[in-house]
Amino acid sequence: MNKSLLRAICTQRMLVSLLMGFACGLPLLLTISLLQAWMTDVGVDIKVIGLFSLVGLPYTLKFLWAPVMDRFTLPFLGRRRGWILLFQLLLMLAIVALGLTNPLSSPVLVALVAFLVTFFSASQDIVVDAYRREDLSDYELGLGSSLYVNGYRLGMLLAGSGGLIMADHFSYRSVYLILAAAMLVGVVTTYCCHEPEHSQGMPATFKEAVVGPFVDYFSRRGALLLLAFILFYKIGDQMASTMTMPFYLEIGFTKTEIGTVVKLFGFWATIGGGLLGGIILLRLGIYRSLWIFGILQAVSTAGFALLANVGASLSLLAAVIAFENLSGGMGTAAYVAYMASLTNKKFTATQYALLSSLMGIPRVLASAPTGFMVSALSWIPFFIFCTFAALPGLLLLYWIARDASPSCARPSR
């Protein structure tokens, strides 16, 4: 690793990206897996537990209130840091409040407080994404995005796996209080970091903050192609991942083998892929990296077809998971960096919130019919189909790369 690359990695901006990613990832599972475990343990009806997935709507709809953060500046810490700190403090209070509720006797109150947790969490995401785009140069954006994603996953690991382990030894109330305290990592980071320069200015009116991001985006050449690329780049990977758990069980792997190889080993492979992807982005630039990682993602999906043909081979499972999670981590790093590069710094919060909301559409809509596809095709043809589903995204990348801005396309120097 040469000195210039090492200097690019070991900077305060990269550390801020990592720690803010941790602060954004930690709240996510507090209203999903950890809350579901708590409700199950105290005997809440399974139908009620299923309905609680609706409290996650703010993550999908966050672009609706993002213009507020683009238009208005709070009277402390600056345009971005002021909003981030406010939402982090409100989020800590909401997590504490959630821990003080009783899921069995007051499910409506639990739902209301859980909704506040997701609302403040989604709002924090909006401003942190805007901060990262405005703070990092185009050259730093790829690595900074990969460190943010890895920090996000570490936060999820603490809240998800760590929270469940702690719940075996402490009350759920204590677990939520501990995880609320862990949000201090984000608070300290926000207070100590610097406010990015706002060279593009800010919307002069609230109407401009609402309408301007869309006018600005759709005035670009190939705007619809860019949106189509965001929808299709990871669609094959997302469709395949939806069916992996029943696939592992059906071909004969035990839950212990799945937990050890897929969840634990796979998690660290994804972290390694995100970091490696960030370094490659520094060297090759966003578009060349998107090509390489997109092809690797497709090849890794084909690995599941090979596993389906061979059967329950633990060594092959480890190899497939290592390759799939490594390439998936690299692909996500480039994907997130690319979306950030599309935003106008005058409307960063709104445009990034909209694009990241679009990113989640294939995960929901394209994944919904996968069970019917497996039933009709069987496993090997299904995974082959998912492999070829990567082609539309790569073809769209060919078209949009021709009009790529030099700042996004150039490699590091």
Secondary structure, 3 states (H helix, E strand, C coil): CCHHHHHHHCCHHHHHHHHHHHHHHCCHHHHCHHHHHHHHHHCCCHHHHHHHHHHHHHHHHHHHCHHHHHHCCCCCCCCCHHHHHHHHHHHHHHHHHHHCCCCCCCHHHHHHHHHHHHHHHHHHHHHHHHHHHHHCCHHHHHHHHHHHHHHHHHHHHHHHHHHHHHHCCCCHHHHHHHHHHHCHHHHHHHHHCCCCCCCCCCCCCHHHHHHHHHHHHHCCCCHHHHHHHHHHCCHHHHHHHHCHHHHHHHCCCCHHHHHHHHHHHHHHHHHHHHHHHHHHHHHHCHHHHHHHHHHHHHHHHHHHHHHHHHCCCHHHHHHHHHHHHHHHHHHHHHHHHHHHHCCCHHHHHHHHHHHHHHHCHHHHHCCCCHHHHHHHHCHHHHHHHHHHCCHHHHHHHHHHHCCCCHHHHCCCC
